[in-house]
Amino acid sequence: MTESLFPGFTRHDIPTAPGVHIHAASGGEGPPLLLLHGHPQTHAIWHRVAPRLARHFTLVLADLRGYGDSAKPAGDDRHALYSKRAMAADMLASMRHLGHERFAVLAHDRGARVAHRLAADHPQAVRRLALLDVAPTVAMYEQTDEAFARAYWHWFFLIQPAPLPERLIEADPAAYLRDVVGRRSAGLAPFDARALAEYARCLALPGAAHGLCEDYRAAAGIDLEHDRADRDAGRRLEMPLMALWGRDGVVERCFDALAEWRRVATDVRGGPLPCGHYIAEEAPDALLEAVLPFLREGAAQGD
């Protein structure tokens, strides 16, 4: 299915840790750009923006650990195998495997949380960050109120102890996908049928429900420990960061995204786009208009 969404791209299964591989597609020409997806999706989210990005960058579109066709290891008691630190290490190893020591990152949702940790743990590798429809994880948990909890109910469902959420998702993965994606501001209308079919296929794979639950369990536990340790030590991201979010989404309603990113990074810009949560699929032209100058500026400056 994804071959029709990304014609001419090369497929990779990259070993990144014992028993773990990352599935990725690569294509294009120019400085390297890593693209990371969110929940409950795969790298297929980028199909509407990849053709134009590939004119300027060598793209690496990766499936996060636990998602898509990447490995889905069993979690541990601390959920450390799905910490954003471990998932970021996957991405660093993948990029190095493909010959890219230093690169920019464009990331959405869960992928943006991985990108944040990648930049924090490996600042020498990340030139620039463009993060879509997130505020920092620790800020979102610490500022949770009723409006946020009702809108992002899945955050609190997925962190319940195994196997309860896994069992409920596995009973009807396609229904879970429709409920999570389709209840956002734009419904299912913006999505290409091929992309939806790919998300459904991957969500039904063995271990997929467990992988995405472990991702969220880690976010509510060990990831907060790592983020708070950075905050307490005064560590900040120094590379340029662009934060973009949907004007019709929950981040716009519940958080001051720029203010929160400026608490953790020194060079922050961005703003809302005319869409909901799934920016790359709902408003690809607006996204490219905002993010291409930012990414190309970095490539020209060699930062």
Buried (B, 14 or more C-beta within 10 A) or exposed (E): EBEEBBEEBEEBEBBBBEEBBBBBBBBBEBBBBBBBBBBBBBBBBBBBBBBBBBEBBBBBBBBBBBBBBBBBBEBEEEBBBBBBBBBBBBBBBBBBBBEBEBBBBBBBBBBBBBBBBBBBBBBEBBBBBBBBBBBBBBBBBEEBEEEBEEBBEBBEBBBBEBEEBBEBBBEEBBEBBBEBBBEBBBEEEBBBEEBBBBBBBBBBBEBBBBBBBBBBBBBBBBBBEBBEEBBEEEEBBEBBBBBBBBBBBBBBEBBEBBEBBBEBBEBBBBEBBEBBBBBBBBBBEBBBEBBBEBBBEBBEEEE
